[in-house]
């Protein structure tokens, strides 16, 4: 990951006080909750909490996004923590770690975590390192896009085998983990989709 990409953090994150993984320290914020039970036999639940946006216009207060069996969570927790802490540090914010109980996660980082969790929820032990490596190689905005596409039709715990949810598993688990020390190749900066002339009349 280049220095420029490390500095991609949620908008205005550096301007506010945060808790856990970049979550706003205030009531009513749109964020994600990662609930890690004390018992190692219980599943980890990732919940999207809409905050003030919830319960308006038919929007629910919150929605569970994925229920991960403990081995699957243990397999992805380090990769997600490391990625998020690099970004938080680059933004001048306190780094964090996963702990028993409720972990609060910034709205955009939570979307990225869901993409990783969805891809890994049915993976084998051998497939998870490949999934983590491929997820880490994606840009944040690519993960946000994948979340948006997936959550539109398959964003609930029971949607494991549906549409984009299943496609994430196949896309990120297919292949081998890159060898240690291999550097990521630089890629050109992506222009904002909505800057395209095709969308100028839709703004």
Residue pairs with C-beta under 8 A, 6 or more apart in sequence:
1 86
1 136
1 184
2 184
2 186
5 139
5 140
6 86
6 87
6 90
7 87
7 90
7 91
8 87
8 139
8 140
8 141
9 22
9 87
9 88
9 90
9 91
10 22
10 106
10 107
10 108
10 109
13 22
13 91
13 93
13 106
14 91
14 92
14 93
16 24
16 25
16 26
17 24
17 25
17 26
18 24
18 25
18 93
18 94
18 106
19 25
19 104
20 96
20 103
20 104
20 105
21 84
21 88
21 96
21 103
21 104
21 105
21 106
21 109
22 84
22 87
22 88
22 91
22 93
22 105
22 106
22 109
23 29
23 31
23 32
23 104
23 105
23 106
24 31
24 106
27 51
28 51
28 52
29 51
29 52
29 107
30 49
30 50
30 51
30 52
30 53
30 107
31 49
31 51
31 104
31 105
31 106
31 107
31 110
32 46
32 47
32 48
32 49
32 65
32 104
32 105
32 106
32 107
32 109
32 110
32 111
32 113
32 114
33 46
33 47
33 49
33 62
33 102
33 103
33 104
33 105
34 44
34 45
34 46
34 47
34 98
34 102
34 103
34 105
34 110
34 113
35 44
35 45
35 46
35 47
35 101
35 102
35 103
36 44
36 73
36 98
36 99
36 100
36 101
36 103
37 43
37 44
37 100
38 100
38 101
40 70
41 70
42 70
43 67
43 68
43 69
43 70
43 73
44 67
44 68
44 70
44 73
45 64
45 66
45 67
45 68
46 64
46 65
46 66
46 67
46 68
46 110
46 113
46 114
46 117
47 62
47 63
47 64
47 65
48 62
48 63
48 64
48 65
48 110
48 114
49 61
49 62
50 59
50 60
50 61
50 62
50 63
53 59
54 60
54 61
54 62
55 61
63 155
63 156
64 156
64 157
65 114
65 117
65 151
65 155
65 156
65 157
66 114
66 117
66 118
66 121
66 157
67 157
68 76
68 117
68 120
68 121
69 121
71 125
72 117
72 120
72 121
72 123
72 128
73 117
75 120
75 123
75 125
75 128
75 129
75 132
76 116
76 117
76 120
76 128
76 131
76 132
77 98
79 116
79 132
79 135
79 136
80 112
80 113
80 116
81 96
81 97
81 98
83 112
83 136
84 96
84 105
84 109
84 113
85 95
85 96
87 109
87 140
88 94
88 95
88 96
89 95
96 103
105 113
108 140
108 144
111 143
111 144
111 147
111 148
112 140
112 143
112 144
112 147
114 147
114 150
114 151
114 155
115 135
115 138
115 143
115 146
115 147
115 150
115 168
116 131
116 132
116 135
118 150
118 165
118 168
118 169
119 131
119 135
119 168
119 169
119 171
119 172
119 173
120 127
120 128
120 131
120 132
120 169
121 160
121 169
122 160
122 169
123 131
123 169
123 173
127 173
129 177
130 172
130 173
130 174
130 175
130 176
130 177
131 169
131 172
131 173
133 177
133 178
134 171
134 172
134 173
134 175
135 143
135 172
137 184
138 146
139 190
141 190
146 164
146 168
149 164
150 163
150 164
150 165
150 168
152 164
153 159
153 162
153 163
153 164
154 162
154 163
154 164
154 165
154 166
155 165
159 165
160 166
193 199
194 202
194 203
